[in-house]
Amino acid sequence: MTPDNALGPVGQRISAKLVHNFSPQALEIIDESHHHAGHAGASANGESHFRVRIVAEAFRGKSRVEQHRMINAALAEELRERVHALAIQSSAPG
């Protein structure tokens, strides 16, 4: 799992919400904002572009689209307020 101290406040909120909602066996959150500096949607304060890799039993039997919808619903506030882009790699264990 990504240590929360390696993330800023937005990344920490994303981590906390994903842990709370999905109890993942594996979770990695990567702030990729520095790759998008100066691009449309990039925040001058950073923390606008993230990649999430998550493995959780909650995704078993769900399609990739259903998994992504579940994650987007859990992070609706962050997506509405600050996060411009969220790349998701999700799966069930095994």
C-alpha positions as CSV (number, residue, x, y, z in Angstrom):
1,M,0.0,0.0,0.0
2,T,1.1,3.6,-0.6
3,P,2.2,5.2,2.6
4,D,-0.1,8.1,3.3
5,N,2.9,10.3,4.3
6,A,4.1,10.1,0.6
7,L,0.8,11.8,-0.4
8,G,-0.5,15.3,-0.1
9,P,-3.9,16.0,1.6
10,V,-5.9,15.1,-1.5
11,G,-4.1,11.8,-2.0
12,Q,-4.5,11.0,1.7
13,R,-8.3,11.6,1.4
14,I,-8.4,9.3,-1.7
15,S,-6.5,6.6,0.2
16,A,-8.8,6.9,3.3
17,K,-12.0,6.7,1.2
18,L,-10.8,3.7,-0.8
19,V,-9.7,1.9,2.3
20,H,-13.0,2.7,4.1
21,N,-15.2,1.7,1.1
22,F,-13.3,-1.4,-0.2
23,S,-10.9,-2.8,2.4
24,P,-8.4,-3.5,-0.3
25,Q,-5.8,-6.2,-0.1
26,A,-3.5,-3.9,-2.2
27,L,-3.7,-0.2,-2.8
28,E,-1.3,2.1,-4.6
29,I,-2.0,5.8,-5.2
30,I,0.4,7.7,-7.4
31,D,0.2,11.5,-7.8
32,E,1.1,12.1,-11.4
33,S,0.3,15.8,-11.4
34,H,3.9,16.8,-12.1
35,H,3.6,15.1,-15.5
36,H,0.7,17.4,-16.4
37,A,1.9,20.8,-15.2
38,G,0.7,23.5,-17.6
39,H,-1.9,21.2,-19.2
40,A,-5.6,21.8,-19.2
41,G,-7.1,20.8,-15.8
42,A,-3.8,20.8,-14.0
43,S,-3.9,22.7,-10.7
44,A,-1.1,25.0,-9.8
45,N,-1.3,23.5,-6.4
46,G,-0.7,20.0,-7.7
47,E,-2.8,16.9,-6.7
48,S,-5.0,17.0,-9.8
49,H,-3.9,13.8,-11.6
50,F,-3.8,10.5,-9.9
51,R,-3.3,6.8,-10.8
52,V,-5.0,4.2,-8.5
53,R,-4.1,0.5,-8.4
54,I,-6.5,-1.4,-6.2
55,V,-7.2,-5.0,-5.5
56,A,-10.3,-5.7,-3.4
57,E,-12.8,-8.5,-2.8
58,A,-15.6,-6.0,-3.4
59,F,-14.8,-6.1,-7.1
60,R,-15.3,-9.9,-7.5
61,G,-17.8,-10.7,-10.2
62,K,-18.0,-7.0,-11.3
63,S,-17.1,-5.8,-14.8
64,R,-14.3,-3.3,-15.2
65,V,-16.9,-0.6,-15.8
66,E,-18.8,-1.5,-12.6
67,Q,-15.5,-1.4,-10.6
68,H,-14.6,2.0,-12.0
69,R,-18.1,3.3,-11.3
70,M,-17.8,2.1,-7.7
71,I,-14.5,3.9,-7.3
72,N,-15.8,7.1,-9.0
73,A,-18.8,7.1,-6.7
74,A,-16.6,6.7,-3.6
75,L,-14.4,9.6,-4.8
76,A,-17.2,11.8,-6.2
77,E,-16.3,14.8,-4.0
78,E,-12.6,14.7,-4.9
79,L,-13.5,14.3,-8.6
80,R,-15.9,17.2,-8.4
81,E,-13.7,19.6,-6.5
82,R,-10.0,19.0,-7.2
83,V,-9.1,15.9,-9.2
84,H,-9.0,16.4,-12.9
85,A,-7.9,12.9,-14.0
86,L,-8.0,9.5,-12.3
87,A,-6.5,6.5,-14.0
88,I,-7.8,3.3,-12.4
89,Q,-6.4,-0.2,-12.4
90,S,-8.8,-2.4,-10.4
91,S,-9.3,-6.1,-9.8
92,A,-10.5,-8.7,-7.4
93,P,-7.8,-10.8,-5.7
94,G,-6.4,-13.8,-7.6
